Amino acid sequence: MKNEKLKNIFLVFAALVFALGILITSVVRTTALTTSPNYKIAPVKATPTPTETVKKPVEYSLAYPGPILPGHILYPIKMVRDRIWLWLTVDPLKKAEVLLLFADKRLGAGKALIEAGKEELGASTLTKAGKYLESAVKQEKIAREKGKDTQALLERLSRASLKHEEVLLEIKGKVGETAKPVIESCLGYVRWAQQQVRQILGE
């Protein structure tokens, strides 16, 4: 019994060390929260009618979600890493940036899962993307109220919310009827974020 407890403690400790290692690596790779220049979500493709104009794709590059997506055996460790990262980020402005990064990654992951035929899991992941985006906007408000200069972040949030909407509308046209209400719910998060940011920017 004692050996079994020691074994369990060791396994938990090893998992935490591994998660911390991934966290440190991620922080180093995403210094200043730069995104991969080689990864872009494909814009919505639509055939224009004679009276329809082609909407210009939103110029915003989404962060690469990585090879470990929801459903992968190692994904729980990735989630632990994200929670530790967020917990260690005390500055409200930086926390908002981290939340936006998580939102972008969940959006890319959800799209990839749906394209791989995992519609239910993909829709669930897209919901998390919407919630992270909402949290990023709320965190920006906290940072602004503390006297932080959030102008650059607001402009990023504006472009990000438009990109999220673009991707979600593309996905909505591909999923079955069961998933469509979930995508609509995700669009609700995105459009709320757009409204909040526009009000602050005075657009």
C-alpha positions in Angstrom: 0.0 0.0 0.0 2.8 2.4 0.9 4.7 1.6 -2.2 1.5 2.2 -4.3 1.1 5.6 -2.7 4.7 6.5 -3.4 4.3 5.3 -7.0 1.2 7.6 -7.4 3.0 10.6 -5.9 6.0 10.0 -8.2 3.7 9.8 -11.3 1.9 13.0 -10.4 5.3 14.8 -9.7 6.7 13.5 -13.0 3.6 14.8 -14.9 3.9 18.2 -13.2 7.6 18.4 -14.1 6.9 17.5 -17.7 4.1 20.1 -17.9 6.4 22.7 -16.4 9.0 21.9 -19.0 6.5 22.3 -21.8 5.4 25.6 -20.3 8.9 27.0 -20.2 9.5 25.9 -23.8 6.2 27.5 -24.9 6.9 30.8 -23.1 10.4 31.0 -24.8 9.0 30.2 -28.2 6.1 32.7 -27.9 8.1 35.6 -26.5 6.1 38.8 -27.2 3.4 36.4 -28.3 4.5 36.3 -31.9 2.6 33.9 -34.2 3.9 31.5 -36.7 4.3 33.3 -40.1 3.8 29.9 -41.9 0.4 29.2 -40.4 -2.7 30.9 -41.6 -6.3 29.9 -41.5 -7.7 29.7 -45.0 -10.2 32.6 -45.7 -13.8 31.9 -46.4 -14.3 30.9 -50.0 -17.5 31.8 -51.7 -18.7 32.1 -55.3 -19.9 35.6 -55.8 -23.2 36.3 -57.5 -23.4 39.2 -60.1 -24.6 41.5 -57.3 -22.3 40.2 -54.7 -18.8 41.6 -53.9 -16.0 39.4 -52.6 -15.3 40.2 -49.0 -11.6 40.8 -48.4 -10.0 38.2 -46.0 -9.1 39.6 -42.6 -5.4 40.2 -42.3 -4.7 38.4 -39.0 -2.5 35.3 -38.6 -3.7 32.8 -36.1 -1.2 31.0 -33.9 -0.4 27.4 -34.8 -2.3 25.1 -32.5 0.4 22.5 -32.5 0.3 18.7 -33.3 -1.3 17.8 -29.9 -5.0 18.5 -30.3 -7.9 17.8 -28.0 -8.4 14.0 -27.9 -4.7 13.3 -28.0 -3.3 11.3 -25.1 -0.9 14.1 -24.1 -3.5 16.9 -24.4 -4.4 16.9 -20.6 -0.7 17.8 -19.9 -1.0 20.6 -22.4 -4.1 21.9 -20.5 -2.1 21.8 -17.2 0.6 23.8 -18.9 -1.8 26.4 -20.1 -3.4 26.7 -16.6 0.0 27.1 -15.0 1.0 29.7 -17.6 -2.1 31.7 -17.0 -1.8 31.4 -13.2 1.8 32.7 -13.4 0.9 35.6 -15.6 0.0 38.3 -13.0 0.1 41.5 -15.2 -3.4 42.0 -16.6 -2.2 43.3 -20.0 0.0 40.2 -20.5 -2.7 38.0 -19.2 -5.1 39.4 -21.8 -2.5 38.6 -24.5 -2.1 35.1 -23.2 -5.9 34.6 -23.3 -6.0 35.9 -26.8 -3.2 33.4 -27.8 -5.2 30.6 -26.3 -8.3 31.7 -28.1 -6.5 31.7 -31.4 -5.0 28.3 -30.8 -8.4 26.8 -29.8 -9.9 28.2 -33.0 -7.3 26.6 -35.1 -7.5 23.3 -33.2 -11.3 23.3 -33.5 -11.2 23.9 -37.2 -8.6 21.1 -37.7 -10.7 18.6 -35.6 -13.8 19.4 -37.7 -11.9 18.9 -40.9 -10.7 15.6 -39.6 -14.3 14.4 -39.0 -14.3 15.0 -35.3 -17.2 17.4 -35.4 -18.5 17.2 -31.7 -15.0 17.5 -30.3 -14.2 20.3 -32.7 -17.3 22.3 -31.8 -16.5 21.9 -28.1 -13.0 23.3 -28.7 -14.4 26.2 -30.7 -16.6 27.1 -27.7 -13.5 27.3 -25.6 -12.0 29.6 -28.1 -15.0 31.9 -27.8 -14.8 31.9 -24.0 -11.0 32.6 -24.1 -11.7 35.6 -26.5 -14.4 36.9 -24.1 -12.0 36.6 -21.2 -9.3 38.4 -23.1 -11.6 41.4 -23.7 -12.6 41.4 -20.0 -9.0 41.3 -19.0 -8.2 44.2 -21.3 -10.7 46.3 -19.3 -9.0 45.4 -16.1 -5.6 46.4 -17.5 -7.0 49.7 -18.9 -8.6 50.5 -15.5 -5.2 50.0 -13.9 -3.7 52.6 -16.2 -2.1 50.3 -18.8 -1.8 51.4 -22.4 -4.1 48.8 -24.1 -4.4 50.5 -27.5 -2.3 48.0 -29.4 -4.1 45.1 -27.7 -7.4 46.6 -28.6 -6.4 46.8 -32.2 -5.3 43.1 -32.1 -8.5 42.1 -30.4 -10.5 43.9 -33.1 -8.7 42.1 -35.9 -8.8 38.8 -34.0 -12.5 38.9 -33.5 -13.1 39.6 -37.2 -10.9 36.7 -38.1 -12.6 34.4 -35.6 -16.0 35.4 -37.2 -14.6 34.7 -40.7 -13.4 31.2 -39.7 -16.5 30.3 -37.8 -18.7 31.3 -40.7 -16.6 29.1 -43.0 -16.9 26.2 -40.5 -20.7 26.7 -40.1 -21.1 26.0 -43.8 -19.3 22.6 -43.4 -20.8 21.1 -40.2 -24.0 19.1 -39.8 -27.3 20.5 -38.3 -26.4 19.2 -34.8 -23.2 21.3 -34.6 -24.7 24.5 -36.2 -26.3 25.8 -32.9 -22.9 25.4 -31.2 -21.2 27.4 -34.0 -23.9 30.1 -33.6 -23.1 30.2 -29.9 -19.4 30.7 -30.7 -20.3 33.5 -33.1 -22.2 35.1 -30.2 -19.0 35.3 -28.1 -17.1 36.7 -31.1 -19.7 39.4 -31.9 -19.9 40.4 -28.3 -16.2 40.9 -28.3 -16.4 42.9 -31.5 -19.1 45.2 -30.0 -17.1 45.8 -26.8 -13.9 46.6 -28.6 -15.6 48.9 -31.1 -17.2 50.9 -28.3 -13.8 51.4 -26.7 -12.1 52.3 -29.9 -14.9 54.7 -30.8 -15.6 53.0 -34.1 
